[in-house]
Amino acid sequence: MEPKSKISMEASNGSPMSAPMRALPNLPGRRAAKRWESHMRKLKSARKNWELYLLLVLPVAYFIIFRYIPMYGVQIAFKDFTPRAGIWGSPWVGFQYFKEFFESYNFWTIIKNTVLLSLLNLLISFPIPVIIAILLNQLAREKLKKFVQTVIYAPYFISTVVLAGMILVFLSPNSGLINHIIGAFGGEPVLFMSEAGWFRPIYIMSTVWQETGFATIIYLAALAGIDPHLHEAAVVDGANKWQRIRHIDLTGILPTITVLFILAVGNLMNVGFEKAFLLQTDLNIDASEIISTYVYKIGIQRAQYSFSAAIGLFNAAINLVLLLIVNRTAKKISGNGLF
């Protein structure tokens, strides 16, 4: 009887032995209470900041209506879809259209053009904004810095249609400025838009000119967030300008570079349709025919909806795989990732 009385007395006095004895029977209840408490905190925060949540209504509605609901139509890639029968009434054909695309005579040409154009565009256009942002960050004269920012950022607001028209005018064999300059030096006019070999350089250079400014602004914003005391301490320690750029600036914007690189690789197969289609001719089609232009011709011009949906789904799957691989690799190497 004595041991029992001691245990009961210890439990009543709150000894260390009594804590587990009281906690074990009530463990599920405590977890539920914590979940309820967390839920109430979130609800209280939502009521307190209801204006911020109200701002999310339109963006969320946009993504639901224009991004998620259209995913329902992805199934036509696996059906023999006709508008008259509709999605529900069209018969299932499995992977028939995927097989037809893989076995088509121009499959490898389209894939080669898309991958080559995307890789060249990524390798050339991605590092340029980083370099320009670092150079602008070194400028001490604010007026000159703002002027250069405006000059390189302005082309971003030019629409793709206008840009394509400018390219065609400048490169015209008869009245184009470039051919006039070539002729002034005794050269023969170059048929830029009629030769397949010129398509990729023209596409990439125009992309760099149009999109460099926007990416530069992002990197400049990241550079502005670096603590200036780090540079002051580096100067005191005897670091030169290159060492400060390498170990402070580049290191400081590395997370931003990583995220933008992952997003760029995730869109590797999504070469811009508008510019490629507007610059495409019958003579340069061997280099300009990419997945997006091919999908447009098959789906819109020829009304082969299931076939074009299968090609688009294949393209999206490749982009998803690339995104996951690059994100995982970046997290292992640098510790920074998109998710």
C-alpha positions as CSV (number, residue, x, y, z in Angstrom):
1,M,0.0,0.0,0.0
2,E,2.9,2.3,0.8
3,P,4.3,2.4,-2.8
4,K,0.9,3.3,-4.2
5,S,0.4,6.1,-1.8
6,K,3.9,7.5,-2.6
7,I,3.1,7.4,-6.4
8,S,-0.2,9.1,-5.8
9,M,1.4,11.7,-3.6
10,E,4.1,12.4,-6.2
11,A,1.5,12.7,-8.9
12,S,-0.5,15.2,-6.8
13,N,2.7,17.2,-5.9
14,G,3.7,17.6,-9.6
15,S,6.9,15.6,-9.5
16,P,8.7,14.8,-12.8
17,M,7.1,11.4,-12.8
18,S,3.7,12.9,-13.0
19,A,4.1,15.0,-16.2
20,P,4.2,12.0,-18.6
21,M,1.3,10.4,-16.8
22,R,-0.8,13.4,-17.2
23,A,0.3,14.2,-20.8
24,L,-0.1,10.8,-22.4
25,P,-3.9,10.5,-22.1
26,N,-4.5,14.0,-23.3
27,L,-2.0,14.1,-26.3
28,P,-4.6,13.9,-29.1
29,G,-6.7,16.5,-27.4
30,R,-3.7,18.9,-27.1
31,R,-2.9,18.5,-30.7
32,A,-6.4,19.3,-31.7
33,A,-6.3,22.3,-29.4
34,K,-3.1,23.6,-31.0
35,R,-4.6,23.2,-34.5
36,W,-7.7,25.1,-33.4
37,E,-5.6,27.8,-31.8
38,S,-3.5,28.1,-35.0
39,H,-6.7,28.3,-37.1
40,M,-8.2,31.0,-34.9
41,R,-4.9,33.0,-35.2
42,K,-5.1,32.8,-39.0
43,L,-8.8,33.8,-38.9
44,K,-8.0,36.7,-36.6
45,S,-5.2,37.8,-38.9
46,A,-7.5,37.6,-42.0
47,R,-10.1,39.8,-40.2
48,K,-7.5,42.3,-39.2
49,N,-5.9,42.5,-42.7
50,W,-9.0,41.9,-44.8
51,E,-8.0,44.7,-47.2
52,L,-4.9,42.7,-48.2
53,Y,-6.9,39.5,-48.8
54,L,-9.4,41.5,-50.8
55,L,-6.7,42.5,-53.2
56,L,-6.0,38.8,-53.9
57,V,-9.6,38.1,-55.1
58,L,-9.1,39.3,-58.7
59,P,-5.6,37.6,-59.2
60,V,-6.9,34.3,-57.8
61,A,-10.1,34.5,-59.9
62,Y,-7.9,35.3,-63.0
63,F,-5.7,32.2,-62.4
64,I,-8.7,30.0,-61.7
65,I,-10.7,31.1,-64.8
66,F,-7.9,31.5,-67.3
67,R,-5.3,29.0,-66.0
68,Y,-6.8,26.2,-64.2
69,I,-10.2,25.7,-65.8
70,P,-8.7,25.6,-69.3
71,M,-6.6,22.6,-68.1
72,Y,-9.8,20.6,-68.4
73,G,-9.4,20.8,-72.2
74,V,-6.0,19.0,-72.0
75,Q,-7.8,15.7,-72.4
76,I,-8.5,16.4,-76.1
77,A,-4.8,15.5,-76.7
78,F,-6.0,11.9,-76.0
79,K,-9.2,12.1,-78.0
80,D,-10.3,12.4,-81.6
81,F,-11.8,15.8,-80.9
82,T,-14.3,17.6,-83.1
83,P,-16.2,20.7,-82.1
84,R,-19.5,19.2,-83.0
85,A,-19.1,16.2,-80.7
86,G,-17.5,18.3,-77.9
87,I,-15.0,17.1,-75.4
88,W,-17.3,14.6,-73.7
89,G,-18.6,13.2,-77.0
90,S,-15.3,12.7,-78.7
91,P,-13.8,9.2,-78.6
92,W,-10.6,8.3,-76.8
93,V,-7.6,7.5,-79.0
94,G,-4.9,7.3,-76.3
95,F,-1.4,8.3,-77.4
96,Q,-2.2,8.1,-81.1
97,Y,-1.4,11.8,-81.8
98,F,1.7,11.8,-79.8
99,K,2.9,8.8,-81.8
100,E,2.0,10.6,-85.1
101,F,4.0,13.7,-84.0
102,F,7.1,11.6,-83.0
103,E,6.9,9.7,-86.4
104,S,6.3,12.8,-88.5
105,Y,9.0,13.7,-91.1
106,N,9.7,17.1,-89.6
107,F,9.8,16.1,-85.9
108,W,13.6,16.3,-85.5
109,T,13.8,19.5,-87.5
110,I,11.3,21.2,-85.3
111,I,12.9,19.9,-82.1
112,K,16.4,20.9,-83.3
113,N,15.3,24.4,-84.2
114,T,13.4,24.9,-80.9
115,V,16.2,23.6,-78.7
116,L,19.0,25.3,-80.6
117,L,17.3,28.7,-80.7
118,S,16.4,28.4,-77.0
119,L,19.9,27.4,-75.9
120,L,21.6,30.2,-77.9
121,N,19.1,32.7,-76.7
122,L,19.7,31.6,-73.0
123,L,23.5,31.5,-73.3
124,I,23.7,34.9,-74.9
125,S,20.9,36.9,-73.5
126,F,20.9,35.7,-69.9
127,P,24.4,36.9,-68.7
128,I,24.2,40.3,-70.4
129,P,21.7,41.9,-67.9
130,V,23.9,40.7,-65.0
131,I,27.0,42.4,-66.5
132,I,25.1,45.6,-67.4
133,A,23.6,45.8,-63.9
134,I,27.0,45.4,-62.2
135,L,28.5,48.0,-64.5
136,L,25.7,50.5,-63.8
137,N,26.0,49.8,-60.1
138,Q,29.6,51.1,-60.3
139,L,28.6,54.4,-61.8
140,A,28.9,57.3,-59.4
141,R,27.0,59.8,-61.5
142,E,23.3,59.3,-60.8
143,K,22.1,61.2,-63.9
144,L,24.2,59.1,-66.3
145,K,23.0,56.0,-64.5
146,K,19.3,56.9,-64.8
147,F,19.8,57.9,-68.5
148,V,21.4,54.6,-69.4
149,Q,18.7,52.7,-67.5
150,T,16.0,54.6,-69.5
151,V,17.7,53.9,-72.8
152,I,18.1,50.1,-72.3
153,Y,14.7,49.8,-70.6
154,A,12.6,51.6,-73.3
155,P,12.7,48.8,-75.9
156,Y,10.9,46.5,-73.5
157,F,7.7,48.5,-74.1
158,I,7.8,48.1,-77.9
159,S,5.3,45.4,-79.0
160,T,6.5,42.3,-80.8
161,V,4.6,43.3,-83.9
162,V,6.2,46.7,-84.1
163,L,9.7,45.1,-83.4
164,A,9.2,42.6,-86.2
165,G,8.2,45.5,-88.6
166,M,11.3,47.5,-87.6
167,I,13.5,44.4,-88.3
168,L,11.9,43.9,-91.8
169,V,12.3,47.6,-92.6
170,F,16.0,47.8,-91.4
171,L,16.9,44.6,-93.2
172,S,15.1,45.2,-96.5
173,P,17.3,44.3,-99.4
174,N,16.2,47.4,-101.4
175,S,15.6,50.2,-98.9
176,G,16.9,48.8,-95.6
177,L,19.4,50.9,-93.6
178,I,21.8,47.9,-93.1
179,N,22.0,47.1,-96.8
180,H,22.6,50.8,-97.6
181,I,25.5,50.8,-95.2
182,I,26.8,47.5,-96.8
183,G,26.5,49.1,-100.3
184,A,28.3,52.2,-99.2
185,F,31.4,50.1,-98.5
186,G,31.1,48.3,-101.8
187,G,29.3,45.2,-100.7
188,E,26.3,43.4,-102.2
189,P,22.9,43.5,-100.6
190,V,22.2,40.7,-98.2
191,L,18.9,38.9,-98.3
192,F,18.6,38.6,-94.5
193,M,15.1,37.3,-94.3
194,S,15.5,34.9,-97.2
195,E,18.5,33.0,-95.9
196,A,17.9,30.4,-93.1
197,G,21.4,31.1,-91.6
198,W,20.5,34.7,-90.7
199,F,17.3,33.9,-88.8
200,R,18.9,32.8,-85.5
201,P,21.3,35.8,-85.2
202,I,18.5,38.2,-86.0
203,Y,16.1,36.6,-83.5
204,I,18.7,36.5,-80.7
205,M,20.0,40.0,-81.2
206,S,16.5,41.5,-81.3
207,T,15.6,39.6,-78.1
208,V,18.7,40.9,-76.3
209,W,17.9,44.5,-77.4
210,Q,14.3,44.2,-76.3
211,E,14.5,42.3,-73.1
212,T,17.8,43.2,-71.5
213,G,16.5,46.3,-69.8
214,F,13.8,44.5,-67.9
215,A,16.1,41.9,-66.4
216,T,18.7,44.6,-65.7
217,I,16.2,46.5,-63.5
218,I,15.6,43.3,-61.5
219,Y,19.4,42.8,-60.9
220,L,19.8,46.5,-60.0
221,A,17.1,46.1,-57.4
222,A,18.9,43.1,-55.9
223,L,22.2,45.0,-55.9
224,A,20.5,47.9,-54.1
225,G,19.7,45.5,-51.2
226,I,23.3,44.7,-50.5
227,D,24.6,46.4,-47.3
228,P,27.1,49.2,-48.4
229,H,29.0,48.5,-45.2
230,L,30.3,45.3,-46.8
231,H,32.0,47.4,-49.5
232,E,33.4,49.8,-47.0
233,A,34.9,46.9,-44.9
234,A,36.3,45.3,-48.1
235,V,38.0,48.6,-49.0
236,V,39.5,48.8,-45.6
237,D,40.8,45.3,-45.9
238,G,42.5,46.2,-49.2
239,A,40.1,44.5,-51.7
240,N,40.1,46.0,-55.2
241,K,37.1,46.6,-57.3
242,W,37.0,43.3,-59.1
243,Q,37.3,41.4,-55.8
244,R,34.4,43.4,-54.3
245,I,32.3,42.7,-57.4
246,R,33.1,39.0,-57.3
247,H,32.7,38.4,-53.5
248,I,30.1,40.9,-52.6
249,D,28.0,41.9,-55.6
250,L,27.8,38.6,-57.4
251,T,27.4,36.7,-54.1
252,G,24.6,39.1,-53.0
253,I,22.5,38.7,-56.2
254,L,23.2,35.0,-56.6
255,P,19.7,34.0,-55.2
256,T,18.1,36.3,-57.8
257,I,20.3,34.9,-60.6
258,T,19.4,31.4,-59.5
259,V,15.7,32.0,-59.5
260,L,15.7,33.8,-62.9
261,F,17.9,31.0,-64.4
262,I,15.5,28.3,-63.2
263,L,12.5,30.2,-64.7
264,A,14.4,30.7,-68.0
265,V,15.3,27.0,-68.2
266,G,11.7,26.1,-67.3
267,N,10.6,28.0,-70.4
268,L,13.4,26.7,-72.6
269,M,11.1,25.1,-75.1
270,N,8.7,28.1,-75.1
271,V,10.4,30.2,-77.8
272,G,8.4,33.3,-78.5
273,F,5.7,32.5,-81.1
274,E,4.9,36.0,-82.3
275,K,8.4,37.1,-83.4
276,A,9.3,33.8,-84.8
277,F,6.1,33.6,-86.8
278,L,6.3,37.2,-88.0
279,L,9.9,36.8,-89.2
280,Q,9.3,33.4,-90.8
281,T,9.3,33.1,-94.6
282,D,9.2,30.2,-97.0
283,L,12.9,30.5,-97.6
284,N,14.1,30.5,-93.9
285,I,11.5,28.0,-92.6
286,D,14.2,25.3,-92.2
287,A,15.6,27.4,-89.3
288,S,12.5,29.3,-88.2
289,E,9.9,26.4,-87.8
290,I,9.7,25.8,-84.1
291,I,7.1,24.0,-81.9
292,S,5.0,27.1,-81.2
293,T,4.7,28.1,-84.9
294,Y,4.0,24.5,-85.9
295,V,1.3,24.2,-83.2
296,Y,-0.4,27.3,-84.6
297,K,-0.4,26.0,-88.2
298,I,-1.7,22.6,-87.2
299,G,-4.3,23.8,-84.7
300,I,-5.6,27.1,-86.0
301,Q,-4.9,27.0,-89.8
302,R,-5.6,23.2,-90.3
303,A,-8.1,22.8,-87.4
304,Q,-6.3,19.6,-86.1
305,Y,-7.1,20.4,-82.5
306,S,-6.2,17.1,-80.9
307,F,-2.9,16.8,-82.8
308,S,-1.9,20.4,-81.8
309,A,-3.0,19.8,-78.2
310,A,-0.8,16.7,-78.1
311,I,2.2,18.6,-79.3
312,G,1.6,21.4,-76.8
313,L,1.2,18.9,-73.9
314,F,4.5,17.3,-74.9
315,N,6.2,20.7,-74.9
316,A,4.8,21.5,-71.5
317,A,5.9,18.2,-70.1
318,I,9.5,18.8,-71.3
319,N,9.5,22.2,-69.7
320,L,8.2,20.8,-66.4
321,V,11.0,18.1,-66.4
322,L,13.7,20.7,-67.1
323,L,12.3,23.0,-64.4
324,L,12.4,20.2,-61.7
325,I,15.9,19.1,-62.7
326,V,17.4,22.5,-62.7
327,N,15.7,23.5,-59.5
328,R,16.9,20.4,-57.7
329,T,20.5,20.9,-59.1
330,A,20.6,24.5,-58.1
331,K,19.5,23.7,-54.5
332,K,22.2,21.1,-54.2
333,I,24.9,23.3,-55.6
334,S,24.1,26.7,-54.1
335,G,21.3,26.1,-51.6
336,N,19.0,28.4,-53.6
337,G,16.0,27.2,-55.5
338,L,12.6,28.2,-56.7
339,F,10.8,25.9,-54.3
